[in-house]
Amino acid sequence: MKTTIHGVPGRAGTGSPPSSATPSVALVQPLDIGRLVTLGDTAVSPDGRRIAFTVRRVDLDRNRCRSAVWLAAADGSGVPYQLTSGKHGDGGPVWSPEGTRLAFTTGRGKGVDGSALRVVPVGVPGETVTVCERVEAISDVAWSPDGSRIAFVSRERTARYDTEDERAREPRRIDRLFSRVDGAGWIIDRPASVFVVPVDGSAAPRVVAGGPYERSAPAWSPDSRTLAVVAAREPGWDLREHEDLYLVDPDPEQGAAPRLLSTSGRSHRLPAFSPDGTRIATLVNDSRIVPAHARPTVVDARTGTERTLGAELDRTCAPLPGIANCSQDLVTTRRFLPSCAVACPRRCGRGRRGARSSICGGNVPRLVVSNVSSISGLGVVSGDPRLSVRARPD
């Protein structure tokens, strides 16, 4: 199994057709699992010269998986090298706005639950800084454009967890439909909240959008004064099948509530502000219709008016849930606004599925990558005509 990171020009092209010859492949043996290497969590530096990504390996001797953050030149020159130790599951790299630091998440150590958020210098002198530690996992890391703060998502435990002994805790009160989900466990008393923390770790993380609602995908406005957040918090939110787009003040006054922006009744995911802060790109689908395609959509940041791109493209646009954990996989830039980079599945011969990457601008999708079996990550840089694509060859 091999995953490849490609740097491709942002122009139409179909690539070379796959060879018709069928290569001879040896049968997989049980111990081959120790040879599996998977790439993920790609992040392009602001100057477009480097790509940070995670490498996941199987450690058979210790019966566990390890992941570390690596760096590679975007033009393929030089040899990629490992940046973090990978002892505790490093991942989710996010570049600072000036491109000299990299934030990433990691475990807190052997036998200790939770995650740590760390910042490591890249190409400049300095030391790795532990920004904060949480007893819950940290995800959806987003660096403010002014470089002073980081927003992230982590589950917020209620007072019930102040008692370490599970048997001595108060009984849970179940008063809504979704109280427990696969992969996360009980969520009714530990909702996913949005936190903001200073980059230097000088203060503890502060909740800016908390429970009992489930929130995700914080995205900063260019002036670092607003966060776009995905959540469901309107009346009957637990019975609804869609999530709305909200605007949150990262320095909220006492009692200030997030402002509802989207009112279309469709579900929104992975927001990203335009460079001028007037629009927000997001993936939208109508969860009342099954199956329904996800569409790249541009939302007016003031009025909430929505404009769907590539409506005539009969494909579901990715990233899909579980494929990528990074709001920058759908990016708006000076070059692509009102355009968005999206990955869509395609049908290959004999019913086999593949993938292709397109640029949706002016409602006309334009093919830029093809002849790969899957695409699981996209990245673009403002003013740079290239895309970084994490793909698996045919």
Backbone torsions as a table, in degrees:
resi	resn	phi	psi	omega
1	MET	NA	129.2	-177.7
2	LYS	-139.0	132.8	174.5
3	THR	-115.4	138.1	-173.8
4	THR	-122.4	141.8	172.3
5	ILE	-102.0	125.0	-177.4
6	HIS	-114.3	145.4	166.1
7	GLY	-107.6	117.3	-174.4
8	VAL	-126.0	146.9	177.4
9	PRO	-69.9	145.7	-178.9
10	GLY	-81.9	60.5	177.3
11	ARG	-139.7	161.3	-175.0
12	ALA	-63.9	148.0	178.2
13	GLY	-179.4	150.7	-178.5
14	THR	-110.0	-11.6	179.7
15	GLY	73.6	179.3	-179.7
16	SER	-83.1	142.2	179.6
17	PRO	-67.8	147.0	179.6
18	PRO	-64.9	148.5	-179.9
19	SER	-68.5	143.0	179.3
20	SER	-80.6	-16.1	-179.4
21	ALA	-72.9	138.1	179.1
22	THR	-96.9	114.3	-176.9
23	PRO	-70.3	152.9	176.4
24	SER	-82.4	124.7	-175.4
25	VAL	-122.3	132.8	176.9
26	ALA	-71.9	149.7	179.2
27	LEU	-67.4	144.1	179.7
28	VAL	-73.6	133.4	177.4
29	GLN	-105.8	156.2	-177.7
30	PRO	-53.5	-40.5	-177.7
31	LEU	-72.8	-10.8	178.8
32	ASP	-65.8	-16.1	178.6
33	ILE	-61.1	-27.8	177.3
34	GLY	-72.5	-9.5	179.3
35	ARG	-98.8	-3.1	-177.7
36	LEU	-71.4	130.1	176.9
37	VAL	-129.7	128.2	-177.2
38	THR	-124.6	135.4	176.1
39	LEU	-99.3	147.4	178.9
40	GLY	-163.6	-179.9	174.0
41	ASP	48.4	57.3	179.9
42	THR	-77.3	144.7	177.2
43	ALA	-145.0	123.5	-179.5
44	VAL	-89.1	134.4	178.9
45	SER	-64.9	154.1	-177.6
46	PRO	-57.0	-30.9	179.1
47	ASP	-86.8	-0.3	177.1
48	GLY	75.0	8.5	-174.6
49	ARG	-92.8	-22.1	-176.8
50	ARG	-133.1	153.4	176.9
51	ILE	-125.1	124.0	172.6
52	ALA	-94.8	139.4	-179.6
53	PHE	-153.8	164.1	178.7
54	THR	-103.4	145.4	175.9
55	VAL	-119.5	122.7	-178.0
56	ARG	-110.3	127.9	-179.4
57	ARG	-128.5	160.9	176.5
58	VAL	-100.5	124.5	177.6
59	ASP	-99.8	96.1	-176.4
60	LEU	-66.4	-36.5	-177.5
61	ASP	-61.7	-36.4	-178.7
62	ARG	-105.0	3.9	175.7
63	ASN	55.0	49.7	-179.6
64	ARG	-155.4	166.7	175.1
65	CYS	-100.5	146.1	177.2
66	ARG	-124.3	145.9	176.1
67	SER	-139.8	141.3	-179.0
68	ALA	-136.9	159.3	176.7
69	VAL	-91.1	130.8	179.0
70	TRP	-118.6	162.2	175.4
71	LEU	-125.4	143.6	177.4
72	ALA	-143.7	150.6	175.2
73	ALA	-73.0	137.2	-177.2
74	ALA	-66.1	-26.9	-179.6
75	ASP	-89.9	5.7	177.7
76	GLY	83.1	-1.4	178.8
77	SER	-78.4	148.6	179.8
78	GLY	77.9	172.7	-178.6
79	VAL	-103.6	128.2	175.7
80	PRO	-56.7	144.9	-179.1
81	TYR	-135.2	154.8	-178.0
82	GLN	-80.4	130.4	-177.5
83	LEU	-98.5	-38.0	-178.6
84	THR	-115.0	163.6	-173.4
85	SER	-69.6	-35.8	-179.6
86	GLY	78.5	9.9	-177.1
87	LYS	-67.4	-31.9	-172.3
88	HIS	-121.0	24.5	175.2
89	GLY	82.0	63.2	179.5
90	ASP	-77.6	145.2	179.8
91	GLY	-173.4	-175.6	177.1
92	GLY	59.2	47.0	-179.0
93	PRO	-66.6	139.3	177.5
94	VAL	-138.9	125.6	-178.5
95	TRP	-75.8	147.4	170.1
96	SER	-73.2	159.5	-176.7
97	PRO	-58.4	-33.9	-178.8
98	GLU	-87.3	-7.2	174.3
99	GLY	80.1	16.7	-179.5
100	THR	-108.0	-3.4	179.4
101	ARG	-135.8	155.4	-179.2
102	LEU	-133.8	123.0	174.8
103	ALA	-92.6	141.9	177.5
104	PHE	-151.6	162.7	178.2
105	THR	-105.8	152.7	-179.8
106	THR	-155.4	164.4	175.9
107	GLY	-72.4	165.0	-176.5
108	ARG	-90.3	-5.4	180.0
109	GLY	130.5	166.8	-177.6
110	LYS	-62.1	127.3	177.1
111	GLY	77.7	5.7	-179.3
112	VAL	-114.8	124.2	-180.0
113	ASP	-73.9	156.3	172.9
114	GLY	103.2	-170.1	-175.5
115	SER	-135.2	161.2	172.9
116	ALA	-124.5	145.2	174.8
117	LEU	-106.5	122.0	-176.3
118	ARG	-126.3	155.5	177.5
119	VAL	-125.6	126.8	-178.2
120	VAL	-119.6	135.6	177.0
121	PRO	-71.8	148.1	179.3
122	VAL	-129.7	115.0	177.8
123	GLY	77.2	3.8	178.7
124	VAL	-135.6	157.8	178.0
125	PRO	-65.6	151.1	178.0
126	GLY	152.5	175.7	-179.8
127	GLU	-120.5	156.9	175.1
128	THR	-69.6	131.2	-177.4
129	VAL	-111.8	129.1	171.8
130	THR	-85.3	106.6	-175.3
131	VAL	-71.6	-45.0	178.2
132	CYS	-164.9	163.9	174.7
133	GLU	-129.8	144.4	-179.3
134	ARG	-133.5	147.7	175.7
135	VAL	-76.6	-12.5	175.4
136	GLU	-109.4	162.3	-179.6
137	ALA	-65.0	148.8	176.6
138	ILE	-109.1	133.7	-179.8
139	SER	-146.4	178.3	175.2
140	ASP	51.3	48.5	-178.4
141	VAL	-71.7	132.7	-179.8
142	ALA	-138.8	122.9	-177.4
143	TRP	-88.9	131.3	179.5
144	SER	-66.4	145.2	-178.2
145	PRO	-59.7	-27.0	178.2
146	ASP	-83.0	-1.7	174.7
147	GLY	76.9	6.5	-173.5
148	SER	-95.0	-22.6	-173.7
149	ARG	-138.7	160.4	176.0
150	ILE	-128.8	132.8	173.6
151	ALA	-102.7	146.0	177.7
152	PHE	-155.1	169.4	178.7
153	VAL	-112.1	134.8	175.8
154	SER	-153.9	151.1	179.6
155	ARG	-74.6	137.8	-176.6
156	GLU	-106.8	112.5	-177.6
157	ARG	-77.9	140.1	176.7
158	THR	-80.5	177.6	-177.8
159	ALA	-62.0	-17.5	179.7
160	ARG	-58.5	-30.7	-176.5
161	TYR	-84.3	0.9	176.8
162	ASP	-65.0	-25.4	175.7
163	THR	-90.3	120.0	-175.4
164	GLU	-70.1	-33.6	-178.8
165	ASP	-76.4	114.0	-178.8
166	GLU	-56.8	-37.8	-176.7
167	ARG	-70.3	-21.1	-179.2
168	ALA	-93.0	-5.7	-178.9
169	ARG	-74.8	156.3	177.1
170	GLU	-66.4	150.8	177.5
171	PRO	-62.6	148.2	175.6
172	ARG	-75.0	140.9	174.2
173	ARG	-102.3	113.0	-177.7
174	ILE	-94.3	109.4	-177.6
175	ASP	-127.4	16.9	173.6
176	ARG	-149.3	168.2	-169.7
177	LEU	-67.1	-54.5	-175.5
178	PHE	-92.5	97.7	-179.9
179	SER	-108.2	-15.0	-177.1
180	ARG	-152.2	135.0	-178.2
181	VAL	-132.8	154.3	178.7
182	ASP	-63.0	139.5	177.1
183	GLY	85.0	-20.0	-179.0
184	ALA	-118.2	-22.6	-177.8
185	GLY	80.2	-146.6	179.1
186	TRP	-68.9	128.8	178.5
187	ILE	-119.3	-10.2	-175.6
188	ILE	-66.5	-27.7	178.7
189	ASP	-115.0	18.1	175.1
190	ARG	-153.1	69.1	-176.5
191	PRO	-70.1	155.0	176.7
192	ALA	-77.8	118.3	-176.8
193	SER	-120.5	162.1	177.9
194	VAL	-100.8	128.9	179.8
195	PHE	-116.4	154.7	172.8
196	VAL	-129.1	134.6	-176.9
197	VAL	-139.5	143.2	175.0
198	PRO	-63.1	143.8	-176.1
199	VAL	-63.6	-31.1	-178.2
200	ASP	-83.6	0.4	178.6
201	GLY	72.1	18.2	-176.4
202	SER	-74.5	-12.3	178.9
203	ALA	-142.6	158.3	180.0
204	ALA	-72.5	153.7	176.0
205	PRO	-58.6	142.9	-178.2
206	ARG	-120.2	133.6	179.4
207	VAL	-74.3	126.1	176.3
208	VAL	-112.1	-16.4	175.4
209	ALA	-149.6	101.7	-171.5
210	GLY	-110.9	-168.2	-175.5
211	GLY	-73.4	176.3	11.9
212	PRO	-84.5	7.9	-174.5
213	TYR	-83.6	155.7	176.0
214	GLU	-92.4	122.6	-176.9
215	ARG	-122.2	157.3	-178.8
216	SER	-158.9	169.6	168.5
217	ALA	53.5	55.6	175.2
218	PRO	-66.0	139.1	178.9
219	ALA	-136.5	129.9	-176.6
220	TRP	-82.1	146.1	168.4
221	SER	-77.0	158.3	-176.6
222	PRO	-58.1	-27.7	-179.7
223	ASP	-90.7	5.6	177.6
224	SER	62.3	20.8	-178.0
225	ARG	-105.4	-5.6	-177.1
226	THR	-143.7	145.8	172.6
227	LEU	-117.0	131.8	169.1
228	ALA	-91.5	130.5	-174.7
229	VAL	-133.6	142.3	175.9
230	VAL	-96.0	131.1	-179.8
231	ALA	-163.2	165.2	170.1
232	ALA	-122.1	112.6	-176.1
233	ARG	-144.5	8.7	176.6
234	GLU	-78.6	166.6	-179.8
235	PRO	-50.6	132.3	-177.4
236	GLY	74.3	21.7	-173.7
237	TRP	-58.5	-31.7	-177.2
238	ASP	-74.0	-17.7	-179.7
239	LEU	-101.3	-5.4	179.6
240	ARG	-86.9	155.2	-177.9
241	GLU	-107.3	16.1	178.6
242	HIS	-135.8	158.1	179.2
243	GLU	-116.2	144.2	-176.8
244	ASP	-102.6	170.7	178.4
245	LEU	-103.9	127.3	-179.1
246	TYR	-122.8	152.8	173.3
247	LEU	-107.9	129.7	-173.8
248	VAL	-124.3	139.2	174.7
249	ASP	-83.9	119.5	179.5
250	PRO	-68.4	-12.2	173.7
251	ASP	-122.8	64.5	-170.7
252	PRO	-70.0	144.0	171.2
253	GLU	-73.8	164.4	-178.4
254	GLN	-58.4	121.5	176.7
255	GLY	83.4	-0.5	-179.9
256	ALA	-66.8	131.9	-177.3
257	ALA	-104.6	149.8	175.2
258	PRO	-58.4	148.3	-179.3
259	ARG	-98.2	125.7	178.1
260	LEU	-69.5	126.5	-179.5
261	LEU	-105.6	-45.8	-176.7
262	SER	-89.0	133.5	-179.8
263	THR	-131.4	18.2	-175.2
264	SER	-80.4	-13.3	-177.3
265	GLY	82.7	5.5	177.3
266	ARG	-101.9	162.4	-176.9
267	SER	-90.1	135.5	-176.8
268	HIS	-115.4	147.1	178.7
269	ARG	-145.2	155.2	169.4
270	LEU	50.0	63.5	179.3
271	PRO	-72.7	154.1	174.4
272	ALA	-152.0	128.1	-178.0
273	PHE	-74.3	150.0	170.2
274	SER	-73.9	159.8	-178.2
275	PRO	-57.2	-30.4	179.7
276	ASP	-90.9	-2.4	175.6
277	GLY	77.7	5.4	-176.7
278	THR	-90.7	-16.4	-177.6
279	ARG	-135.0	158.0	178.7
280	ILE	-130.5	124.5	174.8
281	ALA	-89.4	140.6	-178.6
282	THR	-155.3	157.3	172.3
283	LEU	-90.4	130.9	-173.9
284	VAL	-129.1	138.0	170.7
285	ASN	-144.3	156.2	178.5
286	ASP	-92.1	101.5	-176.0
287	SER	-71.0	-8.8	176.6
288	ARG	-79.0	-12.9	179.2
289	ILE	-112.6	125.3	-178.9
290	VAL	-127.5	124.5	-6.4
291	PRO	-78.8	157.0	178.7
292	ALA	-138.5	141.0	179.9
293	HIS	-79.3	142.7	170.5
294	ALA	-83.1	135.5	-176.7
295	ARG	-124.0	137.8	170.1
296	PRO	-66.8	130.1	-174.7
297	THR	-135.6	140.0	177.0
298	VAL	-104.0	125.4	-176.9
299	VAL	-111.5	131.7	175.3
300	ASP	-67.8	123.0	-174.7
301	ALA	-70.6	-12.1	179.1
302	ARG	-101.1	-44.9	-174.3
303	THR	-101.6	-20.1	-176.7
304	GLY	83.9	4.4	178.2
305	THR	-63.9	135.0	-175.6
306	GLU	-112.4	142.6	175.3
307	ARG	-131.3	119.0	-177.1
308	THR	-86.3	135.0	178.4
309	LEU	-102.3	146.0	175.7
310	GLY	62.0	37.6	-176.5
311	ALA	-62.5	-28.1	-177.4
312	GLU	-83.3	-4.7	179.3
313	LEU	-81.1	111.9	-175.5
314	ASP	-82.9	63.0	179.3
315	ARG	-144.9	155.9	171.9
316	THR	-89.0	128.5	-177.5
317	CYS	-90.0	136.3	-177.9
318	ALA	-102.8	169.2	14.2
319	PRO	-75.2	141.3	178.0
320	LEU	-94.6	161.7	178.1
321	PRO	-55.2	130.7	178.3
322	GLY	93.8	-17.9	-179.6
323	ILE	-79.7	-46.7	-176.8
324	ALA	-140.2	149.9	-177.9
325	ASN	-122.8	59.3	-176.2
326	CYS	-156.3	123.9	-177.1
327	SER	-66.4	-20.0	-178.4
328	GLN	-79.1	-0.1	176.1
329	ASP	-68.6	-17.8	168.0
330	LEU	-118.2	108.4	-168.7
331	VAL	-120.8	137.1	170.8
332	THR	-105.2	133.4	-179.3
333	THR	-135.3	173.9	178.8
334	ARG	-60.1	-35.5	-178.8
335	ARG	-75.9	-38.6	-169.2
336	PHE	-100.0	-9.1	175.1
337	LEU	-84.6	129.2	3.5
338	PRO	-85.4	60.6	178.9
339	SER	-122.9	153.2	178.8
340	CYS	-136.3	142.4	174.8
341	ALA	-87.4	124.1	-178.0
342	VAL	-135.8	152.8	174.8
343	ALA	-112.1	134.5	-176.7
344	CYS	-131.8	144.2	176.2
345	PRO	-73.4	156.8	175.4
346	ARG	-137.5	162.0	176.2
347	ARG	-93.9	129.3	176.8
348	CYS	-104.0	180.0	-179.3
349	GLY	-62.1	149.4	176.7
350	ARG	59.4	33.4	174.3
351	GLY	78.4	1.6	-178.8
352	ARG	-76.3	142.1	-179.3
353	ARG	-96.3	145.9	175.7
354	GLY	-137.3	-157.7	-179.3
355	ALA	-149.3	159.0	174.8
356	ARG	-148.6	156.7	178.7
357	SER	-112.9	139.1	-177.8
358	SER	-131.5	158.9	169.4
359	ILE	-110.1	121.1	179.4
360	CYS	-101.4	109.6	178.6
361	GLY	-143.0	134.7	-177.2
362	GLY	62.6	28.0	179.1
363	ASN	67.8	9.4	179.2
364	VAL	-116.7	105.3	178.7
365	PRO	-65.0	143.8	-180.0
366	ARG	-128.1	121.9	-177.2
367	LEU	-72.8	129.9	178.1
368	VAL	-124.7	-21.7	178.4
369	VAL	-137.3	135.8	177.8
370	SER	-149.0	-176.7	177.3
371	ASN	58.7	39.5	171.0
372	VAL	-129.7	152.6	-175.8
373	SER	-80.5	-26.5	177.8
374	SER	-159.4	148.9	175.0
375	ILE	-125.2	125.3	-175.2
376	SER	-126.0	9.4	177.7
377	GLY	-167.6	136.4	178.6
378	LEU	-130.9	146.8	176.2
379	GLY	-149.0	140.6	178.2
380	VAL	-135.1	160.6	-179.7
381	VAL	-125.2	137.3	-179.5
382	SER	-57.1	127.6	178.1
383	GLY	81.1	-3.4	-179.0
384	ASP	-103.1	129.9	-176.5
385	PRO	-80.4	10.9	-176.1
386	ARG	-110.4	155.7	172.5
387	LEU	-112.6	146.6	164.4
388	SER	-102.3	133.1	-174.6
389	VAL	-127.6	126.5	172.3
390	ARG	-96.9	113.7	-170.8
391	ALA	-142.0	161.1	175.0
392	ARG	-113.8	119.6	-177.2
393	PRO	-62.3	156.9	174.5
394	ASP	-63.1	NA	NA
